[in-house]
Amino acid sequence: MSEPARTDLSPSDIARFGADPAATFAANLKAVQDRIAAACHRSGRSPGGVRLLPVTKTVPAHILRFAAAAGISDFAENKLQEAWGKHTELSGLDIRWSIIGHLQTNKVKHLVRFAAEFHALDSVRVASALNGRLAAEGRHLDVFIQVNTSGEASKYGLHPDELFGFIERLPDFPWLKPQGLMTLALFSADTGRVRACFHRLRALRDRAAAVHPGLTRLSMGMSGDFEDAIAEGADVVRVGQAIFGPRPVADSFYWPGLP
């Protein structure tokens, strides 16, 4: 059973999350779920086939207690440092943690200690490091392979031309449990260009699933584009700001270091 949410909110907490964050998050969660259901209906899909993964980056740990009180138990973080700090502070809550951002090999041991899922596998080096640490821990890890479908140099992920060579190496890493492919679309108001990224990942997934039967799912779509991602076949949508509100700081937000 989850711990009760604390009520010691600062003025800045109230300004950002409201006087009753649990109610705010519950209402936002319901609105996102309704949008997912509507997008699925338009695409002839069942809403039950799309998993909502809430992204909690920059939301303080004490505020996430209210999210847990609102019924949210899956938390996703881009930065391992931030996830580790929150995991430590919220150890009494029943939370499933997903890491969805780029991972350095020297931080693999920390991810393996607490994360249930990793959405940004993009190199043999990281796969090998994860596999070795998982073997030592005697546990498996669900992973999604990140593909750069936008062609932007600023984004991580395998080039589409590198994907199938990488897939051929997956049997070398038996402690990894491949689930599917992941991408970040262009940040653009041009829906056609955004959907092209999702369409490309779906086409790659269709080919990949014929080679590796575990690669069936698509992790794609965020607060600004998840409905387009669903139209293109997303199985997992990673939504943060539509649930937790706008982020007041840049993505360079840093949580205190790992042990």
N, C-alpha and C positions, 0 to 999 in steps of 0.2 A: 504494500500500500504506500502511496506517495506521502512524503512529508507535507505538512500544511505550508502554504506559502506564507512568507513573512510579510509584515505590513509596514516595515520601516522604510518608507519611500522618501527620497529626497525631492526637493522642488524640481530638479532637473529630470528625475525619473518620472514625476507626474506630468511634466511638460511633454515628455517624449512618449510615454506609454499610457497616460491617463491615471486617474485616481484609483481605478480598479483594473489593473493590467490583465487579470485573469478573464474578466468580462470582455475587455477589448480584444484579447487574443481569440477567445471563443467565438466572438462575432466575426472577426476577420477570417478565422479558420472556416467557419460555416460559409462565408461568402466565396472563398476560394474553392471549397468543395462543390458549391453550387455551380460555379463557373466551369469546373472540371466536368461535372455531370452534363452541363449544357453543351460543352465542346464535344464530349463523347457522343451525345445524342445527334449532333449535327453530322458526325462522322460515321454514324451507325455502329458505334462501339459501346461496350458496357462500361460504366464508370468504375466497376469493380476491377477492371483490367488496367487501371492507371493508379499508381502509387504516388501519394503526395509525400515528399521528403522536405520537411521544414528546415530552412537554412538560418542558423542562429548567430551568424557572425556579427560582431560588435554589440550583441545584446548581453548585458552583464549577467553573471551567474545568478545573482540574487533575484534578478527579474525572471530568469528562466524557471524559477520555482513557481511563478505564476503561470507560466506556459504549461508546466506539468500539471498544475491544478486545473487548467483548462482542457486537459485531456491529451496534450501533445507529449509523446514519449520517444519519438524519433527526432534526433537533433543532428544536423549536418554542419560541419565547419570547413572553411577553406584552409585555415592555417592551423598546423598541428600544435603550435605553442598555445594558441587560444583555446583549442579543444582540450588540451591536457589540463590547463588551469581550471577550466569549467568542470571537467570530469572529476578532478580532485575535490573541488569545492562542493560538488553535487553528488558525492559518492553514495549518499543515502537514498537517492532517488533511482527508480527503475527506468533507466534511460538507455536507448540503443544509439550509439554514436557512429556516424559516418564521416569519413574524411573525403572531401570532394575537390581538394586543391593539390597543386604540385607538391611532391614529396622528395626531399633530399635523402640520400641513402644513410647519412649519419643520424637520421631521426627515425629510421625504420623500427628500431627496438622499442621506441615509445609508442608508435602507432599500434604495434602488435599487442601491447599490454592492455589496450582497452577498446579499440575500434572493432566494430562488427563488419565494416564494409569500407572499401576504398574505391572511389570512382575515377581516379586519375592515373591509372597505370599507363606509362608511356615509354618505357625503356626496358631492355633486357637487364640492364644493371640494377634497376629498382626491383624488377621481378625476382632476380637472383637473391638480392639482399633480403627481400620479404620472405622468400621461400626458406632461406637458411634460418632466419629468426623464428619463423612459424614452426619449422621442424624441431628446433630446440625447445619451443614452448609446447609442442604436441597439439597444435590447433590449426584449423583451416581459416581462410579469410575469403569472403566474397569480394570479387574485384570486377570492375568495368574498365575496358581499355579505352583510353582517351584518344580521339582522332581529331586532328585540326582540319575541319571541313571548310573553314572560312579562308584559309590561306594567309592569315595575318601572322606576321612574325612575332607579334606581341603575345600570341596565345601558345600555350603548351599543347602537346599531343603529337601523335605519330602523323606523318604525312600519309594520306590514303595509299600511296604507292608502297609504303613500308609496312602496311598493316598485315598483309598475308605472310610475309616473311617472319614477322613477329608471332603470328598465330602458330606457325610451324614450330616455334620454340616452346610453346606453352606446356607440352608434355614434360619438359625438363623441370617444371616447377609444380610438382604434384600437391603441394600444400596450398596453392592458390586455387580458388574455385571461380573460374570465369563465368560471369552472368550475362555479359553483353557489351555494348559499345556506348561511349559517352562523348558528347561534344558541347562546345559553347558556340552559339551562332554569332553572326555579326551583330554588333549593337547599332541598329539602323532603324529608321522610320519606314524604310522600304520593305514592306512585308514580303514581297517576292524574293528579295535577296536573302532575307532571314529564313524563309521557308526552304530556299534552295540548300542551305546548310543542313537542315533537318532531313530533307529528301535524300541528300547525298549519303548521310549516315544510315538511313534506312536501306538504301541500295547496297551499301557495304555490309550491313548486318545480314541481309538476305544471302549474300555470297558467303559471308563468314560462317553462318549457321550451317551451311552445306559442308563446310570443312571441319568445324568444331561444334558439336551438337549443344554445347553449353552456352554458346554465344547467341542467345535468342532475344535479349531485352535491349531496349533503347532508353538511356538516361539522357534526356535533353529537354530544354525548356526551363525558363526562369520566370520571375514575376511579370516581366514585360512581354513575354512571347510564348508562355506555356500553352495557350490555346492553339496557336499555330503548330507547336510541337505535337500536341495531341492529334491534330488533323493529319500529321505526317507519320503517326504511329508510336509516339512516345509511350513507354511503359512506366517510367519514373520521371516526375517533374520536380525540380529543385527550386522551391519557392521560399523566399525570405521576406522581402519588404512588403509584399501583399498581406503578410500575416503580422509581422512585427513593426511595420512602419518604416519610414525613410531612415537611412543610416546617416548619422551626423558627422561621421569621420570618413576619411579615405580608406581604401582597401589596405593601406599600409599599417592599419591598426595593429599594435603589438601587445601580446599578452606576456606576462613575466616568463622567463626562460624555463626550459625543461630541466629536470634534475639531472 
